[in-house]
Amino acid sequence: MMFSRHFILILLLNLIFVTSARQVDLPAEETGTPDGSNEYVLDLNKLDGDPDNLMAQIKHLASALHTCGFSGDMQQMRLVELANRSVTCNDGSPAGYYFRQSQGSRKWLIFLEGGWHCFDRDSCHNRWLSSSRLMSSRTWLQTKTGTGILSPDPEENPVFWKSNVVYVPYCSSDVWSGTASASETGGYAFMGSLILNEVFRELLGVGLMDARQVVFAGSSAGGTGVLLNLDRMAALLAEAGSTAQILGLIDSGWFLDQEHQTPGAECNDALYCDPALALQLGTELWRSVAPTSCTDMYGEEQMWKCFFGFRIHETLQTPVFIFQWLYDEAQLTVGMSEPPIQIEHWNFMQKTGRDMRASLRNASAVFAPACYAHMVLTKSDWTNIQVRNVGLHKALKCWLKRNEPELPDLTREEWGPLFSSSRETINPEEFGSGWLVTTASPPTTVGDDEDDDEDSGGGGWWAWKRSAATTERRVKKNKRRNSRRNSPALDREMQGDDPWAAAKRSTTRTKKKCQQRLLDHATCPHCNPHCPKMTNPFTGEDMEFLSFMRLFGLDLSVLAEQMGLDERALSMVEPAVAMKILAERARTRD
């Protein structure tokens, strides 16, 4: 078997190019080089006619590149304390963030941690006793390994693995809304809003200014914090002179304003207090800020209403992707004050699922499985979640592509050189740092499964810097395809001298493939077969939802009677099958 030197060289250059942005100095025992360097010398003169030698050299090279690309140090996010020491955590310790930079990437993910809140002296005291890590930075480690959408592993995180990643720990207990100093409250500081100001301003100096796309994300209280601060952070970037596009990503931060199922319950913990009452007390203590577009609608005295997603969402100017479990565990815990073990709890869960689904009716981009769970994006198995056979990661990736910044708003004459038939390379300086092309049309949105970051990992432009020969082959292929479809108009579109229109129409056709609204029917909790397994709190083993409810004392006979089912027959079938029966009966009853 003979190999062309040109073929070999191209293959190796592509391997080197993909991993070069992540190279680090490695010890000799890891790289296999005698001197401990991370260089590998490839002698092409020894390759002709010797496939075994070729494969041996490629294996050695691949091993070195693999070790470089997945260095443990490169995967870690490193702690950065805020330079402005007057902006602090609850206890006065310095606030900060974890940062993992991706050289060459102009895409950013800034993620807010969640963790409830406290709203008065008693609730904050209880929070300090049980969860002091959410009120202080004194126990923060110097490095943090990201999981889920924070992971640098492309298998675990196919969407953001090449992005610059920022993780902002939650230590202000105010849903990222406060501006109060310790002297103003007579105790703890609540500076979540001010912390975000400082984080974004510091990041402007390390690459955020030149970002192309910024995804501002958060889970639980962090997700609500994104809703409260999204438009303001977009304005902060614009005022600083950045042209970055900012998008919101909410995970389990869309709460309902429901009546508590235990009226008069002692309100000394946010987890078991009526949400509306807790937020009324909290916003005053925290000296919260919320978008004026929302406070103008509800009034400053009712700012607390803006903490509920279904209210604030309609006032936002910035696009948002919402992930929300229809049977959110935190929402139900607040409403029921205990695990779901009574028939009244089952009824409340059913109503909550329906109400949650209804509250999302005006959301333009939403992914809502019928599961009993809370949070997902930082879990390592987040890509397993599906609604109607569409994976969460694919829906999110498609939405991000759909919302990528448009091509520069130039006239056809200004675009002329980009669509010239000339095979001369265009000077990239004429079009800014984001452009490096040789021929043909501008980049367009691509399908779900393709690698999308045209400027991530230091190698984006390589994917669309094509030779003239490649372009000619693509044009001929398009002509043949159009001819087979018997579409003269489409054929003229590809053959004519108006590639601008062709590119725009091609992008539009591709974008229509995205399903922006994926919601399960709220028939019963955990009826989606892709729901995460429940965990037995005593053994740590996975278990079905119905078994979980039985474990905590649910009387299945009462549930069966209410549904008009035979209790003995229901108890004999597998829990997953029983859930399907309950779902079907609930559907017919509705």
N, C-alpha and C positions, 0 to 999 in steps of 0.2 A: 504493500500500500504506500503510495507516494503522496507527499503533501507539498503544496505550493508554499514557497517562502512567504509570499505576500499574504496568503491565507493565514499562515501561522502568526505572522507579525500582527495582522489585524485582530486575530483572536486574543493574543496576549495583551495588546494595547488596550482592548476593551476591558479585559480582566483587571489590568493595572489601573485604568482610569476610574472604574467603579469603586475601587477600594483606596485609591491614593489619598482621598480627603481624610481618611481615618487612620493613616499610618502613624505608628508610634515606635519609639526605640524599644527593641525587645532583646532579652538575653539570648546568648548563643544557643543555649539548650532548647529554646523555643523556636528559633528561626532555622536552626540547622546550619548556620554559617559559622565558620571557624572563629571569626573575629568578633562575633556578637552583633554585627551590623544587620540592618534589615534590607540589605540589597541582595539581589539575586542576579547573577550574570548569566545571560542566555546566549550561547554560541550557536548562531544559525548555521554555521558551516558544518556542524556535526549532525544536522537533522536530515539531510537528503538521504532518502532510501533507508532510513532506520527508524521505523515507527516506534519500536520499543524505547529507543533513546528519547524520542520526542515525548512519549507519554510519561517517561520517568521525569523529564525536566518539567513538564507541565504539572505533574503531581507535586514536585518539590515547590514549585512556584505557587500553586494553589494553596498548599499547606501554609506557606509563609504569609500569603495574603489573607487567608482565613484567620490566622492568629492575630494579624494586625487589625483586621476589621472588627474583631470581637474582643478586644482587650477589656478586662474588667474595669480599668480606670476610665476608659472612654464611655462606658455605660453609666457611670455614676453622675448624678447631679450634685453640684457642690454648693454649700451654703454661702450666701452673701448677706451680711448684715447691712441694714440701711445706713447710709452715711449720715442721714438726719436723725440724730439720737433723740430728738424731742418727740418723734413719732414712735410709739411703743406698743407693746402688748399690754394686756390688762394689768399686769403686776409691775410695769415699768421696765421690764427687760426689753432689749432691742428687737424690733421686728425685722423681718428679712424674707429671703426667698432662696429656693434652690434653682440652679441654672445648669443646663447642659447645652453647650453651643455646638452647632453643626456648621462647620466651615463651608462657605459658599452658598448656603441655603438662605433664601429670602422669605421663607415661610416660618411662622412662629405659632407656638401653642402656649398660652398662658393660662394656668389652671388654678382655681381657687378650691382649697380644702373646705369641707363642710363640718358640721358638728353641733347643731342646735344653737342655743343662745341662753343667756340669763337676762333677767329684766328688773330685778330689785335686789336688795341686800341679802335676803334669805336664799333666793335662787342662785345668786352668784356665789354665796358661801358654800352651798351644797355642790355647786359645779366645781369649785376649787378642791373640795374634799374628794370628789370622785373622778374629776377629769382635769387636773391642773395642767396637763400638757397642752390643753386647748386654751390656756390663759397665760402661758409663759413660754419663753424661748430657752429657758435655762437647761432644759434636757434635750434640746435639739442636737442631733448628730451633725458632723461636718459634711457628711455625704449621705445621699439617699438614692436607692435604686428604684427607678420608675417601673410601674407595672401597668398593664392595660394600654391606654392611649399615651401613657408617659414612657413606655418601653422603647428602647432603641432596637429591639429585635423585630425584623420585618415580618416574621411569622406570627408573633403575638400582636403586633401593631402595624398592620399593612397600610394604615392611613397616615400616621404622623411620625414614623420611625426616623425619617430624615430631617424632621423639623427642628428648629431651635426650641427647646422645651424649658418652660419656667413653671415651677410648682411653688405656690404661695401658701405656707402653712397658716392655719386659722388660729389666732390667739387673741382676738378682740371681742368675741362673744356677742357681736352686734349685727350679725348677718351682713357684714362688710358695709355697714351704713353709717357708723358713728364718727363724730368729730370731737367728743368730750375728753378733756384731760382729767387726770386724777384729782387735781385741785378743784375742778368744777363739779365733780360728783362726790367728793369727800371720801373716795375709796379707790375704786378701779378706774383705769382709763379705758375708753371705748373709741378706738381710732381706726376702725376698719376702712372707712372711706379715705382717710388721710394716708393709710398704708398703701392703698392702691395708687394714689397720686405719686408717691415716692417711688414705688416699684416701676411704674411706667416711665417716669422721668429718668431714672437710672438706666433703664434698658435702652432708652434712646441713644445713649452714648456708646453702647456695645453692639449696635447693629439694627435695633428696632426702627430707627429713623429710615433706613433703606429697605424695610420689609416690603414685600409685595402683598402678602396676605397674613393677617393675624387672626387666629381663632382664640377667642376669649371664652374659656370653659370653666365649669364648676359642677360639683356634685352636692346635692342636698342643700344645706344653707349656703354653700358655695355657688350652687346654681341660682338660687334666689339672689345672691350677691351679684352675679353676672347681669341678671335682669335689671337690678337697681343701678348698676354702674356702666352698662354697655354703651349707651349713647354718650355719656360723659367722657368715657375713655376714647371714644371715636373722635369727639371734639378736641380732647387733649392732644391726640396725635396730629390732627389737622392743624391746630394752632401752632404746634411745634414745627410745622413745615413738612411733615411726612405725608406721602401720598398712599400709604398703606391702606388696604381695604381691611376692615375689621368685621368679624362675624361672631355671633354668639352661639354657644353650645351648652344646653342645659340638661343636666342629668338628675332626675328625681328631685327637682327644685320647684315643681309646679304643685302648690298645695291648695286645697279647697278650704273655703271659709265655712266650716261645718259647725253645727251645734255639738257640744260635748255630750257624750252618752251618759256621763255621770255628773249631772248638774250639782253645783255646790261642792265639787271635789276641792280639796285643799290645793291652793295654787302656789306651791313653793318649788316647783320643778317644771321647766318648759315642756318636758315630755308628757306630763299629765295635767297640764293647765289648758284651759280654753285658749286656742291660738289667738283669737281676736283680742282677748283681754291681755294676754302676755305681750302682744305687739303694741297695744296701746300704752302699756306701762313702759315697755322697752324703748320705743322711739323717743319718748320724753327723756328717759335716763341717758340714752346714748347721744342725744342731740343729732338725730339722724338727718341725712339728706336723701332725697329721692328726686327723680326726674321732674322738672317743672311741668312737663307735659302731662304727668300723672297727678301731681298735687294741684294743678290748675283745675283738673276734672273733679277731684274729691275734696279739695281744700287742705290747707296745712294742718288743721286740727284733726283731720282724718287721714294723715299720711300713712298710717298703718295699713290702710286698704291697698296701698301700692305694693305691699310685700306679697300679695297673692298674684300668681302668674296670670290667671285668667283676666285680671283687671289691668295690670301694667302692660301686658303684651300688646294690647291694641293701641297703646300710646307710643310705642317704640318706633324709631326710624331705621334702626339697624336690623338686618336679617338675623333670624334666630332659628336654630334647629333644636327641637324639643324631644328629648327622650323621657318617657314617663311610664312607669308601671301603672296599669289601671287599678291594681289593688296594692298601692304603695304601703309597705309595712309600717313606715314611720307615720304616714297619714292615719292609718287604722289604729296604731298604738295610741296616738294622741286622742283619737275619738273614743276608743274603748277602754283605755287605761289598763288593759291586761291582754294576754293572748286570746285568740278566738276560740273559746271553748263552750259558749252557750249558743242556743238557737238564735237568740237576739243578735249575737255577734255575726252569725251567718247572714242574717237579714241585713244588718248594717253593712257588711262587706259587699253584698249584692248591690245595695243602693249606692255605695261609694263608687263601685266600678262603673255603674251607669252614669253617675254624676261626673266622674272624672272624664269619661269619654265625651259627654256633652260639653264639658268646659273647654275641650280642645277643638271644638267644631270650627273656630275661626283661625286656628293656627295653620299657616301655610306649609310648614315643614315639621312633621311630627311622626314619631315612631313609638307606638304604645302597645306593648304586649299585655295580654290578660294574665298577669302573674302576681303572686304575693311575694314581693321582694323590695329591696331598697338599694339604690345605686347600682351602677354597672360598669362605667367607663374605666375605672382603675382596676377592674378585676381581670386576671390573666385570660379568662375564658369569655371575654366580652363578645368576641366574634361568633360565638355559638348561637346568640340570640337571633331569632327570626320572627317575622310576621308575614304571613302569606308567602312563604318560601323565599323571602328576600332577607338576606342577612343585614344586621345592623350596620356593620362596617361598610357594606356595599352601598346601602342607602345613604350613609353619611358621606362617603367618598363621592358619590354621584352628585349630592347636593353641593359639596364644596366645589366640584368642577363647574357645576351650573352657575355658581356665584363667583367664579374667578373674575378678576378685573378684566374689563373689556379691553380690546386693542386700543392703542392711542387714537384719539379722535382726530384723525388727519383727513384731508381731502384725498380724492383719487390721485390728483397730481402729486401730492406729497408722498402717497404710497407707491407711486409709479416705479421707483427703483426696485422695490421689493418684488414687484410682479413682472419685472423685465425678463425677457428671454435670454438676456446676457448671462454668461456663465462666469462672469467675474465676481469675485468675492466682494461683498459690500463692506464698507468701513463701519464697524459697529459703533464708533464714536458718534456717527451722524444720528443714531437712533437711541442712544442711551445704553447704559450698562446691561439692560435686560435683553438686548438684541444681538444675535450673532448668527446670520443666515447666509446661504450662498445663492439659492434660487427659490423659485416657486412661491407658495403662499404662506401666510402667517400661520402659527400654530393654532389648532382648534381643539375643542373639547373632545376627549376620547372616551372609550367605553369604561365600564366599571373595573375591569380586571387589568387594565394597563397601568404601568407605572406613570404617575401623573406629574411628579415634581420636575418641571422643566428647569428649575434653578436650584434644586435641592441636592445636598450631598456633594456639591462642587461639580456635578456632571450633567446638569439638566440640558444645557444647550446641545450637547453631543447627540441627544436623541433626535433633534430635528435639524441638524447641520448635515445635509445630505448632498451627495455628489449629483452632478447633472445627469449621469447615466441612471441613477436610482430614480430621479424625478421623472425622466422620460419613460421608464418602465411603469411607474405608477400612473402616469397619464394614459398610456396605452391600455393598461388594465382597466382603468375607469371607462375608457371608450368602449372596450369590449363588453363590460358589464352593462353599460347604458344601452348598447345596441341590443343585447339580449333581452333587456326589459322593454324593447320597442317603444322607447320614450324619446322622440325627436327633440322635444324641448329640453329634456335633461341632457341629451347628448350635445346639443348646442351650448348648453351651459358650461360643459367641460371643455369643448373644443374652441369656444369663442375667445374673444380678447377681453373678457370682463371677469377675470378670476376673483376680483373683490366680491362680486355678487355671489359667485359660486362658493367662496369660502364662508361667507356669512350664512348662506342657505344651508350649507353642510353642517355648520355649527348648530344652527337652529334645529335641524332634523335630529342631530345627536342628542341635544339637550331634552327633547321631548321624551326620551326613553326613561328619564328619571321618574320614579314614583315618590312624590313628595309627602304624601299622607298615607301612612301605613298604621292602621289601628285595628286591633282585634275587636270582635264583638264581646261585650262584657257579659258573657253568659254565666261564668262562674270563675272563682279564683284558681289560678294554676291550670287552666284548661288548655293553654297553649303547650304542645308537646315539647317545645324548646325552652320552657321555663327552667331556671336553675333549680337544682334539687334542694329540698329542705335538709337541714342538718339536725340530727338528734343531739340535743344539748348535753346528754349524759354519756353518749358513746362516741359522738363525732361522726357517726355513719350517715350516709345519704338516706333519705326517706321520702316517700310520696306525701303530698300535702294532706290528704285525708288521714293518713297514718299519723302525721304531725298533730292534727287536731284531736285525734283519738288519744294520743299520748298525753295531751293536756286536759283531757276529761270531756271532750265533746260526746254527748249522748246521741249516737247515730240513729237510735230508734225514733227520737223526736224529729230529727232531720228527715228521715225516711217518711214518717207520717205526714209531715208538712208537704213533702213533695208527692205524696200519694203513691209511694213505692213500698214494696215488700221489704221490711227491715231484714228478715233472715236472708233473703236472696241478695240484698245489697251487701250484707256483711260477708258473704261467701266469695264475692268476686274480687279480683285484684283492685287495689286502690285506684290505679290509673283508669281502669274500666269503670269503676264506680263514679269517678269524677266525670267521665263522659256521659254516663247515664244521668247524673245530676244536671249536667249542662244541658242535655237535650230536654229534660223535664222543665228546667228553668226557662228554656226558650219557648216551649209550648205554653207555659203558664203566663209568660209576658205577652 
